């Protein structure tokens, strides 16, 4: 695992109680927000890290999933985003 991956991983809290925002990780590391998102993507897909993302108003950001309830919430969040993106895609396809 590269230094950059380890550095971002070390900033992620275990548990969704106090997730860290992409902007904060960027500020702490000096990486751009797009670099941070790519690193998170790599940690999840290549290194099989269980990283969730919350977009609840009071708890926004990334975290390391620590239990089944958090896993369920992370999966639900992704499924909701996929559903919304699919609706948007279908509208765009119909417009062309």
C-alpha positions in Angstrom: 0.0 0.0 0.0 1.4 3.4 -0.9 2.2 6.2 1.5 -0.8 8.2 0.2 -3.2 5.4 0.7 -1.9 4.8 4.2 -2.0 8.5 5.0 -5.7 8.9 4.1 -6.6 5.6 5.7 -5.0 6.7 9.0 -7.3 9.8 9.0 -10.5 7.8 8.7 -12.4 7.3 12.0 -13.6 3.8 12.9 -17.3 4.2 13.2 -19.7 6.6 11.6 -20.2 8.6 14.8 -17.7 11.3 13.6 -17.0 10.8 9.9 -14.4 13.0 8.3 -15.3 15.2 5.3 -13.3 14.9 2.0 -12.5 18.6 2.4 -11.0 18.0 5.8 -8.8 15.1 4.5 -7.7 17.4 1.7 -6.8 20.1 4.1 -4.8 17.8 6.4 -2.9 16.0 3.6 -2.5 18.7 0.9 -4.2 16.4 -1.6 -6.9 17.8 -3.8 -10.5 16.6 -3.1 -10.5 14.6 -6.4 -7.3 12.9 -5.3 -8.9 12.1 -1.9 -11.9 10.6 -3.6 -9.6 8.5 -5.9 -7.6 7.3 -2.9 -10.9 6.3 -1.1 -12.0 4.5 -4.3 -8.7 2.6 -4.5 -8.8 1.7 -0.8 -12.3 0.2 -1.3 -11.9 -1.5 -4.7 -8.3 -2.6 -4.7 -7.6 -3.1 -1.0 -11.1 -4.2 0.0 -11.3 -1.7 2.9 -14.8 -1.3 4.3 -15.2 2.4 4.0 -18.6 4.0 4.2 -19.8 7.5 3.4 -22.5 9.4 5.2 -24.4 12.3 3.8 -26.6 12.8 6.8 -26.8 16.5 7.7 -25.1 16.1 11.1 -22.7 13.3 10.0 -21.2 13.9 6.6 -18.0 12.2 5.5 -16.0 9.0 5.3 -15.5 6.4 8.0 -14.3 2.8 8.5 -17.4 0.6 8.9 -17.2 -1.0 12.3 -20.4 -3.1 12.5 -23.4 -4.6 10.6 -25.6 -1.6 11.3 -23.0 0.7 9.7 -22.6 -1.7 6.8 -26.3 -1.7 6.2 -26.5 2.1 6.3 -23.5 2.4 3.9 -25.1 0.0 1.5 -28.5 1.8 1.7 -26.7 5.2 1.0 -25.0 3.7 -2.1 -28.3 2.2 -3.3 -30.1 5.5 -2.9 -27.4 7.3 -4.8 -27.5 4.7 -7.6 -31.3 5.0 -7.8 -31.1 8.8 -8.1 -28.3 8.6 -10.7 -30.3 6.1 -12.7 -33.3 8.4 -12.8 -31.1 11.3 -14.0 -29.5 9.1 -16.6 -32.9 8.0 -18.0 -34.0 11.6 -18.2 -30.8 12.5 -20.2 -31.3 9.5 -22.5 -34.9 10.5 -23.2 -33.8 14.1 -24.0 -31.5 13.1 -26.8 
